Amino acid sequence: MSSVGSSISEHDREFDLVHWARSGEALQTLTYKNEVSILKKAAKMMSAMPKGGENVD
């Protein structure tokens, strides 16, 4: 995964820390159930995508 714009140093003041992480690491780090649920859904959707990252819609 890579950034496509801006910089993580320009994150919202509401966050203490912003960094890129693989989904497994993020699942161990997240503390809110709704964030965990969203990440799990996103990971499932991404794993169903073709390897080239192209959307099949």
N, C-alpha and C positions, 0 to 999 in steps of 0.2 A: 504494500500500500504506500502511496506517496501523495504528498500535498499537490494540489493543482492550482493553488493560489493563496495569496496572503501569507501569513506567518503565524505559527502557534504562539509566538511571543506577543501577538496582538489580541490575546484572548480576553474575554469578558472579565471584569474585576470580581465577578461573583464566584469564579473558580479559583481554587488554591493552586492547582497544578494542571497543566495541559501537556499531554505527550501522546505520541503514536504508540499503540499496543496491539498485539494480536488478540483475537477474540477470547482465547483461553485465559490470557493474563488479565484482560479487562473484566471478565466474569468473576475473577477472584478479587478484583479491586473494587468493583461497584458496590454501593451500600444500599441503594434504593431498589425495591422490588420491580418497580415499573421500568427502570433503566435496564435491569437484567432481562426482563421480558422483551423489551425492544431489541436489545442486542441479540438475544437468542433468535428472534424472528428474522432479523437482518442476516445473521449468519446462515440460517436455513435457506433464505432466499438466494444468498450469494453462492451457496454450495450447489444450488440447482442451475446456476447460470453456466453457459459454455465457458471453457477455459480461456478463450480470448476476451472474455468480459463483455461480449456483445449481448444485448438484450434480444430475446427471441419473441417478443410480443408481435 
